[in-house]
């Protein structure tokens, strides 16, 4: 029984840094939204295929109805300006949406 307790304590202590590391990764991500010039499902497929290849990109969502592209990325590996350039490199316009723009548009 004492051997099992020792093994359990060692296993918990060994797993503790992994739990902390996973929590830090969540704090290291940021989400940015762009209003783009996408106009069809091929545009969406083009962005969904190529944008995840950019470094640090964790998730990409496209909404054709609103022409919005939402990107979740690692802050230490990329930034909104470079992501905007990547969208523009694919042939689309991209304007970063801010909270101020959203409030103004809803009025």
C-alpha positions, 0 to 999 in steps of 0.5 A: 500500500505504501508503494502505491501511495509513493507511486501516486504522489510521484505521478501527480507531481510529474503531471503538475507541470503539464497542467500548468503548461496547458493553462499557459497556452490558453493565456497565450492565445488571442482572437482577432476578427477581420471584415473581408471581401470574400464573396463565395464558398471558394473564397472561404475554402481558400482562406480556410486552407491557407490561413492555418498555415501561418505560424501560430494560427490555432483556429480560423472561422469564416462567415460568408454572410457577414464576410468576417474571418475570425482567427485565433492565434498565439500572441508570441508567434504572430500578430494582427498586422501580419495576419491581415497581410496574409489575408491580403496576400490571398487576394482579399481586402481585410479590415480589423474589426474592433469593439468600437466598429461593432458598436458604431455599426449596430447604432 
